[in-house]
Amino acid sequence: MEGTRTPFFDNAKYLAIVLVACAHFWEPYRADSRTALALYLFVYAFHMPAFIVVSGYFSRSFTLGPRRVRRLIAGLLVPYLLFEIAYTLFRRWAEPDPGYPVNPVDPLFLNWFLLALFLWRLTAPLWRAVRWPLPLAVALSVLSTVTPGVGPDLDLQRVLQFLPFFVLGMLLEPRHFALLRDRRVRWAALPVAAGALVFAYWAAPRMSHVWLYHRQSAQDLGVPAPAGAAMALALFGCSLLLTACFLAWVPSRHTWYTALGTGTLYGYLLHGFLVKGSVYWGWYGPPWVGSPAGMVAVTLAAAVLVTLLCTHPVRRVFRFAVEPRLDWLFRDDPRGRGERTAPAGREPADRPEAEPLSVPEHKVRS
């Protein structure tokens, strides 16, 4: 039936947002624990690529018709501007830093993803038109990685470096996700993920975690262009492989958290206030918090917190900011003439609640 949601994708979004929240709350542990840094590297290698692939998948039929452009503005651009202001005001109050400026062209903390998804979706018709979309997107990503001139405005380095995952998602079909459900693929994913975790432990003291933010050029990280291009391709391959491993083990049936997958945008945007607040207010100060048991407790608390933020009561309270009704802003075009509706059995590609989602750091306005 038309509009029917597929549990697999909601499950994937919920599990990914839990990993996003946990990784954000792990940041204070990186400097003092090799194990914590290894877990951080491992999760950061695929949690955003997984979100972006799913975002691309739901952007396959996006067009620049009036109805979908209105939804794009209301579902991404306006929430981006509102939360950019909210995070700036929060920093002014909590740090405190009363003079911290509002700068909408330099995304603050995790807001970059909303802006990136807005820009990616605007380019969706282009990727459907070209003959080799994925090689072209990879080439642009590598070129961005070795081009220091791509500045911080609009977080274009990150937009371009993550672009191949969005384009890949646009190229995928249901049968590709079904292949990941094959028993042999699922069992093969376990040793691959285990090997990646061991490699992350080895790489922790040898590799800068900033590479995984995809926010700077290779030259900014002290690496010559040829090595930077090779690193960009290696990271793309690693992230793609781990994303496949993650999706292989996402349940395809309805679970207790399936409905929470429709609210991941809320969990994404709201959990950042506590991530930043926990640092501003010194919550990591007590010695027990820095212990392995403390990290386990923080991990469980992060998972519970982001789960609560995806629930319907929280969504009702914050819907005015995350899914604002902006009918007053647009001219009447009730039928969206000239635009296709989603085929029966397929989730509409531009529904705000179908949006996945985060992360920040080095040279990020945090």
SULHUKA-V725936 format. One record per residue. OMEGA is omega as a letter, one per 30 degrees, with the letter a starting at -180 (999 if undefined). Layout:
OMEGA, OMEGA
//
This chain:
a, l, l, l, l, a, a, a, l, l, a, a, l, a, l, a, l, l, l, a, a, a, l, a, l, a, l, a, a, a, a, a, l, l, l, l, l, l, l, l, a, a, a, a, a, a, l, l, l, l, a, l, l, l, l, l, l, l, a, a, a, l, a, l, a, a, a, l, l, l, l, l, a, a, a, a, a, l, l, a, a, a, l, l, a, l, l, l, l, l, l, a, a, a, f, l, a, a, a, a, l, a, a, l, l, a, a, l, a, l, a, a, l, l, l, a, l, a, l, a, l, a, a, l, l, a, l, a, a, a, a, a, a, l, l, l, l, l, l, l, l, l, l, a, a, a, a, a, l, a, a, a, a, a, a, l, a, l, a, a, l, a, a, a, l, a, l, l, l, a, a, l, a, a, l, l, l, l, l, a, l, a, a, l, a, l, l, a, a, l, l, l, l, l, l, l, l, l, l, l, l, a, a, l, a, a, l, l, a, l, a, l, l, a, a, l, l, a, l, l, l, a, l, a, a, l, l, l, l, l, l, l, l, l, l, l, l, a, l, a, a, l, l, l, l, a, l, a, l, l, l, a, l, l, l, a, a, a, l, l, l, a, a, l, l, l, a, a, a, a, a, l, l, l, l, l, a, l, a, a, l, a, a, a, a, a, a, l, l, a, l, l, l, l, l, l, l, l, l, l, l, a, l, a, a, l, l, a, l, a, a, l, l, a, l, a, a, a, a, a, a, l, a, l, a, l, a, a, a, l, a, l, a, a, a, a, l, a, l, l, a, l, l, l, a, a, l, a, a, l, a, a, l, a, l, l, 999, l, a, l, a, a, l, l, a, 999
//
